[in-house]
Amino acid sequence: MKNTFLDKLKTIRQHDLRHTYMEMFYTFELDTFYSPSMVHLIMTGKRDSRNSEFMNFLSRCVTVYNNNTKDYSHISEEQMNSALKGLEDERGIYITTELLARQISYTTTGIASALRGKGIFVPDVWDTLNLGLIPHSNNSDSIFENIHAYN
């Protein structure tokens, strides 16, 4: 069986569930060449592009996509809890699913699933915890502190 571009994209998606066909389609503005359905047929090998430059471009797009995708498939519930505990200790606050949901604009059920190492939100929650994107409890730049200082 021939390995198609879509097979390569599925392999990339195993590392990061956020990477979908349509996300790649709009990231590389493939709509300037063909419609989404036509590009999908080309990527599955069911249709020939008749344009070798486009095929080379598509190959480079998949390569760039692959090279710039971090692998989140290994993240377990224990690793997620360890990262959460480390950030709680560093910031001096108890981080709830509601706080995480507000911070990264997702539902609390999606965050709870991500904290178990499952679901599409795992990369975002993992990056939020490991990059320290939760504000300190005594943040002097918070809106409450600014309003309080104004009064």
VODO-670836 format. One record per residue: x negated, y negated, z of N, C-alpha, C, O in turn; residue in three letters. Coordinates in steps of 0.05 Angstrom, whole numbers, plus 5000, padded with zeros to 4 digits. Example, Ala and Ser with C-alpha at 12.3 -4.5 7.8 and 13.67 -1.06 7.14 Angstrom:
<pts>
473651145156475450905156473650665156471550665169ALA;474350455142472750215143474249995157473249775161SER;
</pts>
This chain:
<pts>
498350245000500050005000498249755000496249745014MET;499149564985497649314982498049135007500249095016LYS;495849025017495948845040496748565029495148445014ASN;499048465037499948205026499347985046498548025069THR;499847745037499447505054501347525078500647445100PHE;503847625073505747635095504847845116505347805140LEU;503548055108502448255127500348115144500148165168ASP;498647955131496547815146497847615166496847585189LYS;500047485157501447295175502647445199502747345221LEU;503647685194504847845216502647925236503147935260LYS;500247975226497948035244497247795261496747825285THR;497347565249496747315264498947275285498347185307ILE;501447325278503647295296503447475321504547405342ARG;502147695318501747865342500047735363500247795387GLN;498347545355496647405374498147165386497647095409HIS;499847035371501346805380504046805367504346765343ASP;506146855383508846895372509946635361512046645347LEU;508746405366509746155355509246135325510645975312ARG;507346285315506646255286508546425269508346675269HIS;510246285255512246415238511646345209510046165203THR;513046475191512746415163513646125157512145975143TYR;515846035168516845765162514945555174514645345163MET;513845615197511945425209509545385191508545165186GLU;508545605180506245595161507145445136505645285125MET;509545505127510545385102510545075104509644935086PHE;511444975127511544685130508944565139508344335134TYR;507244715153504644615162502944545138501644335137THR;502944725118501344685094502844555071501844545049PHE;505244465077506944325057507144485031506744385009GLU;507744745034508044915010510544844994510744934971LEU;512344685006514744604991514044424968515744374950ASP;511644314967510844154944510244334919510044234897THR;509944594924509444774902511844934894512744934871PHE;513045074914515345244909517345224932516745114953TYR;519645344928521745354949520845564970519145734964SER;522045554994521345745015521746035006520146215012PRO;523946084992524446364983522446454962521646684962SER;521646274944519746354924516946404936515646604929MET;516146244955513546284969513646544984511746694985VAL;515946604997516246855011515947094992514547284999HIS;517147084969516847294949513947324940512947544936LEU;512647104937509747114929508147234951506347394946ILE;508747154976507147254999507547555004505847695014MET;509947654996510447945000509448104976509348354977THR;508647964955507648104931509848194912509248334892GLY;512248104917514448174899514647994874516148054855LYS;513247774875513347584853510547484848509047434867ARG;509847444824507147344817507347044813509346944802ASP;505446904822505446614821504846504793505746294786SER;503246654778502246564752500446324754499846194734ARG;499746254778498046024782495846114802496246134826ASN;493546164791491346264807490446054828489446124849SER;490645804822489845594841491745604865490745574888GLU;494345654861496145674884495445914900495545904925PHE;494846144887494146384902491646344919491446434941MET;489646204908487246134923487845954946486845994968ASN;489645764941490445574962491845734985491345685008PHE;493645914977495146074996493246245013493646275037LEU;491346354999489346525013487746355033487246445056SER;486946115026485545935044487345845067486445825090ARG;489945805062491845735083492045955104491945895128CYS;492246195095492446425114489846445130489846505154VAL;487546405116484946415130484746195151483846255173THR;485445955144485445735163487245785187486545745210VAL;489645885181491545955201490446165220490746145245TYR;489146365209487946585225485646485242485446545266ASN;483946315230481546215245482346025268480745995286ASN;484645905266485445705286487645805304489045645317ASN;488046065306490046175324488646315347487046495344THR;489346225371488246355395489846605401492146625393LYS;488546795413489847055420491047035447489647025468ASP;493747035448495247035473496447305479497847335499TYR;495847505463497147765466496247915491497648095500SER;494047845502492947985525493947885552493448005573HIS;495447665552496247535578498347705592500347775581ILE;497747775617499447945633500847775655500147535659SER;502647895669504047765691502047685713502247475725GLU;500147865718498147815739496347565731495747405748GLU;495547555706493947325698495547065699494446855708GLN;498047075692499746845693500146755722499946515728MET;500646945740500946875768498346765780498446585797ASN;496146875772493546775782493046485773492146315788SER;493746425748493446155737495345965752494545735758ALA;497746055757499745895771498745835800498945605809LEU;497846035813496846005841494445815842494245645860LYS;492645845822490245675821491045385817489845205830GLY;492945325800493845055796495344945820495044705827LEU;496945115833498245025858496244945879496644745892GLU;494245105882492145045902490644795895490044625913ASP;490044755870488644515861490244265864489244055872GLU;492844275857494544045857495843985884496643765890ARG;495944195900497244155927500244145926501444025943GLY;501444275906504344275903505244565897503744725887ILE;507744615903508944865896510244835868512044665865TYR;509344985849510344955821512545155817512145395817ILE;514945055812517245215807517745245777516445105761THR;519445435770520145465741521545205731521245135708THR;523045075749524344825741522344605734522744455715GLU;520244585751518144385746516744445719516344265703LEU;516044695715514744765689516644715666515844615645LEU;519244785669521144735648521344445641521544365617ALA;521444275661521543985656518943885643519043715625ARG;516743995652514143905642513743965612512643805597GLN;514644195603514244275575516744295559516744405537ILE;519044205571521544175557522644445546523444465523SER;522644645564523844905557525944975579526044845599TYR;527445185574529345275594527945425616525845535613THR;529245425639528045565662527945865657526146005667THR;529945975643529846265638527546335619526246545622THR;526946165600524646205582522046185597520146345592GLY;521846005616519445975632519146215650516946315653ILE;521346305663521146545680520246785665518646945675ALA;521146815640520247035623517347015616515847205616SER;516446765611513646715604511846775628509646875625ALA;512746715652511146765676510847065681509047155695LEU;512647225668512347515669510647615646510247865643ARG;509547435630507847505608509347595583508247735566GLY;511847525581513547605559514847365546515347165559LYS;515347395520516847185506515146995490512646995491GLY;516546825476515246635458513946405472512246265461ILE;514746355497513646125512511046175526509945985538PHE;510046425526507546495540505246305533503946205551VAL;504646255507502446075501502645795512500745685522PRO;505145685511505445415521505145405552503945215562ASP;506345595566506045605595503145655603502145525621VAL;501845845589499045905595497345655591495645595608TRP;497645515569496045275564496745055584494944915593ASP;499245025592500044825612498644875638497644695651THR;498545135646497245205671494245175670492945075689LEU;493045275649490145275647488845005639486544955645ASN;490444835626489344575619490144365640489344135637LEU;491544445661492244265683494144045675493743815682GLY;496144115660498043915650500343855669502243715662LEU;500143945693502043885714500843655731498543685740ILE;502343445735501143215750500743285779502043455791PRO;498843135791498243165820500643075836502242905827HIS;500943185860503243105877502942815886505042685891SER;500542715888500142445897499142265874497342105877ASN;500342305851499642155827500541865830502941815832ASN;498641675830499341395833500641275808501641055808SER;500541425786501741325761504541435756505541395734ASP;505741565775508441665771510341435770509841215780SER;512641485758514641265756515641185783516240945787ILE;515941365802516741295829514741115842515540915854PHE;512241175840510141005852510040735839509640535853GLU;510440725813510440465800512740285808512440045813ASN;515140405811517540255819517240175848517839955856ILE;516140355865515740295893513740065897514139895913HIS;511640075881509639865883510739595873509839385882ALA;512539605854513639355843515439215864515438975865TYR;516839375880518539255900516839145922517939035941ASN;
</pts>
